[in-house]
Amino acid sequence: MATDIEKTNAQFEQTIAECRALFEKKLHDYGASWRILRPASLTDQLFIKAKRIRSLEIKKESKVGEGIRPEFIALINYGIVGLIQLSRGFSDTVDITVGEAMALYDQHVTEALELMKRKNHDYDEAWRSMRVSSYTDFILTKLQRIKEIEDLDGDTLVSEGIDSNYMDIINYAVFGAIKLREGER
């Protein structure tokens, strides 16, 4: 019989596999067009996704027919894009192949997944007792922190870097995607 941690790790991996499959399909359709995103633009893209989630949570109605869970999936994938962009910088053109983009995705998503597993061990499944709306608020807080760090040109005194904030956004978005799949609000 699987332990709670083993069940959670399987859910983490299933959610990440779902995100990866979508990312690969979008790469087919658009290529790595996101390579042109400068850091502030990527932060704003993450911000509008998180704000839409919060808006839908408050209004409890979508006028375009898309729900909250796809936005959490988008936050996960854009968080991975953010980690890639931090490691490589932005480009004026699409400068990597689909295969290279997938290899970079796999590298960064593996790091994020392993961090999620370690944190879940240390926090003892605390996320399961939280509300999905709290994940949204924490993601928005992380994005505000990223904006501040960007405005300081990375010259911080004691705070974590942008990469740590991206990892936390991915983590909270995975939690949200799992709980919404399970039908929790």
Short mmCIF file of the C-alpha atoms (twelve columns), coordinates in Angstrom:
data_MODEL
# 
_entry.id   MODEL 
# 
loop_
_atom_site.group_PDB 
_atom_site.id 
_atom_site.type_symbol 
_atom_site.label_atom_id 
_atom_site.label_alt_id 
_atom_site.label_comp_id 
_atom_site.label_asym_id 
_atom_site.label_seq_id 
_atom_site.Cartn_x 
_atom_site.Cartn_y 
_atom_site.Cartn_z 
_atom_site.pdbx_PDB_model_num 
ATOM 1   C CA . MET A 1   0.000   0.000  0.000   1 
ATOM 2   C CA . ALA A 2   1.349   3.396  -1.000  1 
ATOM 3   C CA . THR A 3   2.169   5.937  1.677   1 
ATOM 4   C CA . ASP A 4   0.777   9.473  1.546   1 
ATOM 5   C CA . ILE A 5   4.152   10.755 0.350   1 
ATOM 6   C CA . GLU A 6   4.306   8.115  -2.410  1 
ATOM 7   C CA . LYS A 7   0.754   9.019  -3.496  1 
ATOM 8   C CA . THR A 8   1.671   12.701 -3.547  1 
ATOM 9   C CA . ASN A 9   4.892   12.075 -5.482  1 
ATOM 10  C CA . ALA A 10  2.871   10.137 -8.077  1 
ATOM 11  C CA . GLN A 11  0.403   13.046 -8.310  1 
ATOM 12  C CA . PHE A 12  3.279   15.517 -8.704  1 
ATOM 13  C CA . GLU A 13  4.746   13.397 -11.506 1 
ATOM 14  C CA . GLN A 14  1.362   12.946 -13.218 1 
ATOM 15  C CA . THR A 15  0.707   16.696 -13.166 1 
ATOM 16  C CA . ILE A 16  4.187   17.468 -14.477 1 
ATOM 17  C CA . ALA A 17  3.721   14.886 -17.261 1 
ATOM 18  C CA . GLU A 18  0.458   16.597 -18.235 1 
ATOM 19  C CA . CYS A 19  2.224   19.973 -18.322 1 
ATOM 20  C CA . ARG A 20  5.110   18.568 -20.348 1 
ATOM 21  C CA . ALA A 21  2.758   17.055 -22.929 1 
ATOM 22  C CA . LEU A 22  1.009   20.412 -23.395 1 
ATOM 23  C CA . PHE A 23  4.334   22.257 -23.559 1 
ATOM 24  C CA . GLU A 24  5.533   19.890 -26.298 1 
ATOM 25  C CA . LYS A 25  2.339   20.399 -28.314 1 
ATOM 26  C CA . LYS A 26  2.664   24.179 -28.035 1 
ATOM 27  C CA . LEU A 27  6.289   23.929 -29.134 1 
ATOM 28  C CA . HIS A 28  5.083   22.081 -32.208 1 
ATOM 29  C CA . ASP A 29  2.574   24.822 -32.976 1 
ATOM 30  C CA . TYR A 30  4.606   27.921 -32.041 1 
ATOM 31  C CA . GLY A 31  8.222   26.836 -31.727 1 
ATOM 32  C CA . ALA A 32  10.166  28.350 -28.830 1 
ATOM 33  C CA . SER A 33  8.652   31.785 -29.484 1 
ATOM 34  C CA . TRP A 34  8.894   32.518 -25.755 1 
ATOM 35  C CA . ARG A 35  12.671  32.898 -26.178 1 
ATOM 36  C CA . ILE A 36  12.067  36.554 -27.085 1 
ATOM 37  C CA . LEU A 37  10.433  37.326 -23.728 1 
ATOM 38  C CA . ARG A 38  12.473  39.654 -21.552 1 
ATOM 39  C CA . PRO A 39  12.274  38.999 -17.796 1 
ATOM 40  C CA . ALA A 40  9.693   41.711 -17.056 1 
ATOM 41  C CA . SER A 41  7.434   40.511 -19.879 1 
ATOM 42  C CA . LEU A 42  7.576   36.954 -18.592 1 
ATOM 43  C CA . THR A 43  6.740   38.189 -15.099 1 
ATOM 44  C CA . ASP A 44  3.756   40.063 -16.533 1 
ATOM 45  C CA . GLN A 45  2.592   36.942 -18.393 1 
ATOM 46  C CA . LEU A 46  2.683   34.951 -15.153 1 
ATOM 47  C CA . PHE A 47  0.919   37.836 -13.408 1 
ATOM 48  C CA . ILE A 48  -2.024  37.936 -15.824 1 
ATOM 49  C CA . LYS A 49  -2.496  34.167 -15.469 1 
ATOM 50  C CA . ALA A 50  -2.523  34.414 -11.665 1 
ATOM 51  C CA . LYS A 51  -4.806  37.471 -11.705 1 
ATOM 52  C CA . ARG A 52  -7.249  35.592 -13.938 1 
ATOM 53  C CA . ILE A 53  -7.315  32.720 -11.450 1 
ATOM 54  C CA . ARG A 54  -8.023  35.140 -8.610  1 
ATOM 55  C CA . SER A 55  -10.711 36.886 -10.651 1 
ATOM 56  C CA . LEU A 56  -12.427 33.571 -11.419 1 
ATOM 57  C CA . GLU A 57  -12.191 32.513 -7.778  1 
ATOM 58  C CA . ILE A 58  -13.901 35.726 -6.701  1 
ATOM 59  C CA . LYS A 59  -16.475 36.038 -9.505  1 
ATOM 60  C CA . LYS A 60  -17.144 32.282 -9.725  1 
ATOM 61  C CA . GLU A 61  -17.903 32.737 -13.428 1 
ATOM 62  C CA . SER A 62  -15.887 32.613 -16.630 1 
ATOM 63  C CA . LYS A 63  -17.137 34.551 -19.651 1 
ATOM 64  C CA . VAL A 64  -14.681 32.800 -21.997 1 
ATOM 65  C CA . GLY A 65  -15.410 29.272 -20.825 1 
ATOM 66  C CA . GLU A 66  -11.936 28.360 -19.643 1 
ATOM 67  C CA . GLY A 67  -11.535 27.352 -16.041 1 
ATOM 68  C CA . ILE A 68  -8.954  27.797 -13.325 1 
ATOM 69  C CA . ARG A 69  -7.061  24.526 -13.696 1 
ATOM 70  C CA . PRO A 70  -5.711  25.332 -17.195 1 
ATOM 71  C CA . GLU A 71  -4.322  28.571 -15.780 1 
ATOM 72  C CA . PHE A 72  -2.453  26.652 -13.063 1 
ATOM 73  C CA . ILE A 73  -1.035  24.435 -15.819 1 
ATOM 74  C CA . ALA A 74  0.020   27.581 -17.711 1 
ATOM 75  C CA . LEU A 75  1.698   28.941 -14.572 1 
ATOM 76  C CA . ILE A 76  3.701   25.728 -14.253 1 
ATOM 77  C CA . ASN A 77  4.851   25.882 -17.869 1 
ATOM 78  C CA . TYR A 78  5.610   29.601 -17.796 1 
ATOM 79  C CA . GLY A 79  7.486   29.061 -14.528 1 
ATOM 80  C CA . ILE A 80  9.676   26.521 -16.320 1 
ATOM 81  C CA . VAL A 81  10.104  28.986 -19.195 1 
ATOM 82  C CA . GLY A 82  11.172  31.553 -16.585 1 
ATOM 83  C CA . LEU A 83  13.841  29.215 -15.254 1 
ATOM 84  C CA . ILE A 84  15.067  28.558 -18.795 1 
ATOM 85  C CA . GLN A 85  15.179  32.278 -19.564 1 
ATOM 86  C CA . LEU A 86  17.094  32.971 -16.340 1 
ATOM 87  C CA . SER A 87  19.688  30.375 -17.254 1 
ATOM 88  C CA . ARG A 88  20.038  31.373 -20.932 1 
ATOM 89  C CA . GLY A 89  18.929  34.988 -21.122 1 
ATOM 90  C CA . PHE A 90  16.422  36.189 -23.700 1 
ATOM 91  C CA . SER A 91  16.995  36.308 -27.440 1 
ATOM 92  C CA . ASP A 92  15.820  38.527 -30.274 1 
ATOM 93  C CA . THR A 93  14.960  35.437 -32.298 1 
ATOM 94  C CA . VAL A 94  13.963  31.851 -31.716 1 
ATOM 95  C CA . ASP A 95  17.445  30.450 -31.228 1 
ATOM 96  C CA . ILE A 96  16.779  26.880 -30.100 1 
ATOM 97  C CA . THR A 97  15.173  23.867 -31.682 1 
ATOM 98  C CA . VAL A 98  12.156  22.044 -30.316 1 
ATOM 99  C CA . GLY A 99  14.476  19.267 -29.148 1 
ATOM 100 C CA . GLU A 100 16.742  21.716 -27.316 1 
ATOM 101 C CA . ALA A 101 13.715  23.407 -25.742 1 
ATOM 102 C CA . MET A 102 12.393  20.055 -24.511 1 
ATOM 103 C CA . ALA A 103 15.798  19.132 -23.075 1 
ATOM 104 C CA . LEU A 104 15.902  22.449 -21.197 1 
ATOM 105 C CA . TYR A 105 12.307  21.933 -20.038 1 
ATOM 106 C CA . ASP A 106 13.165  18.457 -18.751 1 
ATOM 107 C CA . GLN A 107 16.250  19.722 -16.928 1 
ATOM 108 C CA . HIS A 108 14.397  22.503 -15.116 1 
ATOM 109 C CA . VAL A 109 11.211  20.569 -14.442 1 
ATOM 110 C CA . THR A 110 13.254  17.766 -12.891 1 
ATOM 111 C CA . GLU A 111 14.900  20.274 -10.534 1 
ATOM 112 C CA . ALA A 112 11.498  21.732 -9.643  1 
ATOM 113 C CA . LEU A 113 9.965   18.285 -9.098  1 
ATOM 114 C CA . GLU A 114 12.791  17.155 -6.839  1 
ATOM 115 C CA . LEU A 115 12.487  20.359 -4.794  1 
ATOM 116 C CA . MET A 116 8.711   19.807 -4.479  1 
ATOM 117 C CA . LYS A 117 9.304   16.301 -3.172  1 
ATOM 118 C CA . ARG A 118 11.881  17.472 -0.620  1 
ATOM 119 C CA . LYS A 119 9.668   20.310 0.570   1 
ATOM 120 C CA . ASN A 120 6.634   18.054 0.794   1 
ATOM 121 C CA . HIS A 121 8.623   15.706 2.997   1 
ATOM 122 C CA . ASP A 122 9.686   18.542 5.303   1 
ATOM 123 C CA . TYR A 123 6.257   20.225 5.399   1 
ATOM 124 C CA . ASP A 124 4.476   16.886 5.898   1 
ATOM 125 C CA . GLU A 125 1.720   17.308 3.293   1 
ATOM 126 C CA . ALA A 126 0.577   20.652 4.787   1 
ATOM 127 C CA . TRP A 127 -0.545  21.825 1.314   1 
ATOM 128 C CA . ARG A 128 -3.409  19.315 1.392   1 
ATOM 129 C CA . SER A 129 -5.051  21.272 4.228   1 
ATOM 130 C CA . MET A 130 -4.793  24.597 2.418   1 
ATOM 131 C CA . ARG A 131 -7.358  26.291 0.223   1 
ATOM 132 C CA . VAL A 132 -6.712  26.612 -3.507  1 
ATOM 133 C CA . SER A 133 -7.300  30.355 -3.184  1 
ATOM 134 C CA . SER A 134 -4.306  30.531 -0.835  1 
ATOM 135 C CA . TYR A 135 -2.076  29.086 -3.558  1 
ATOM 136 C CA . THR A 136 -3.301  31.852 -5.846  1 
ATOM 137 C CA . ASP A 137 -2.499  34.532 -3.276  1 
ATOM 138 C CA . PHE A 138 0.939   33.043 -2.597  1 
ATOM 139 C CA . ILE A 139 1.678   32.981 -6.340  1 
ATOM 140 C CA . LEU A 140 0.643   36.632 -6.646  1 
ATOM 141 C CA . THR A 141 2.884   37.458 -3.671  1 
ATOM 142 C CA . LYS A 142 5.810   35.669 -5.313  1 
ATOM 143 C CA . LEU A 143 5.182   37.608 -8.527  1 
ATOM 144 C CA . GLN A 144 5.178   40.904 -6.617  1 
ATOM 145 C CA . ARG A 145 8.506   39.889 -5.091  1 
ATOM 146 C CA . ILE A 146 9.894   39.082 -8.539  1 
ATOM 147 C CA . LYS A 147 8.780   42.521 -9.780  1 
ATOM 148 C CA . GLU A 148 10.577  44.159 -6.858  1 
ATOM 149 C CA . ILE A 149 13.757  42.149 -7.506  1 
ATOM 150 C CA . GLU A 150 13.586  43.070 -11.203 1 
ATOM 151 C CA . ASP A 151 13.106  46.737 -10.300 1 
ATOM 152 C CA . LEU A 152 16.215  46.480 -8.081  1 
ATOM 153 C CA . ASP A 153 18.122  44.889 -10.985 1 
ATOM 154 C CA . GLY A 154 18.646  41.862 -8.753  1 
ATOM 155 C CA . ASP A 155 20.510  43.899 -6.123  1 
ATOM 156 C CA . THR A 156 18.842  42.431 -3.039  1 
ATOM 157 C CA . LEU A 157 20.107  42.327 0.526   1 
ATOM 158 C CA . VAL A 158 18.715  39.095 1.963   1 
ATOM 159 C CA . SER A 159 15.961  37.727 -0.241  1 
ATOM 160 C CA . GLU A 160 15.877  34.624 -2.375  1 
ATOM 161 C CA . GLY A 161 16.475  35.120 -6.048  1 
ATOM 162 C CA . ILE A 162 14.001  35.112 -8.893  1 
ATOM 163 C CA . ASP A 163 14.698  31.435 -9.565  1 
ATOM 164 C CA . SER A 164 13.528  30.449 -6.064  1 
ATOM 165 C CA . ASN A 165 10.343  32.437 -6.574  1 
ATOM 166 C CA . TYR A 166 9.721   30.682 -9.921  1 
ATOM 167 C CA . MET A 167 10.204  27.333 -8.180  1 
ATOM 168 C CA . ASP A 168 7.663   28.297 -5.515  1 
ATOM 169 C CA . ILE A 169 5.172   29.421 -8.183  1 
ATOM 170 C CA . ILE A 170 5.537   26.069 -9.919  1 
ATOM 171 C CA . ASN A 171 5.095   24.291 -6.595  1 
ATOM 172 C CA . TYR A 172 1.902   26.150 -5.640  1 
ATOM 173 C CA . ALA A 173 0.485   25.771 -9.152  1 
ATOM 174 C CA . VAL A 174 1.058   22.004 -9.026  1 
ATOM 175 C CA . PHE A 175 -0.812  21.906 -5.720  1 
ATOM 176 C CA . GLY A 176 -3.687  23.859 -7.274  1 
ATOM 177 C CA . ALA A 177 -3.826  21.626 -10.341 1 
ATOM 178 C CA . ILE A 178 -3.911  18.504 -8.174  1 
ATOM 179 C CA . LYS A 179 -6.595  19.793 -5.830  1 
ATOM 180 C CA . LEU A 180 -8.769  20.990 -8.711  1 
ATOM 181 C CA . ARG A 181 -8.405  17.601 -10.407 1 
ATOM 182 C CA . GLU A 182 -9.634  16.081 -7.149  1 
ATOM 183 C CA . GLY A 183 -12.588 18.483 -7.196  1 
ATOM 184 C CA . GLU A 184 -11.509 20.637 -4.252  1 
ATOM 185 C CA . ARG A 185 -11.846 24.402 -4.129  1 
# 
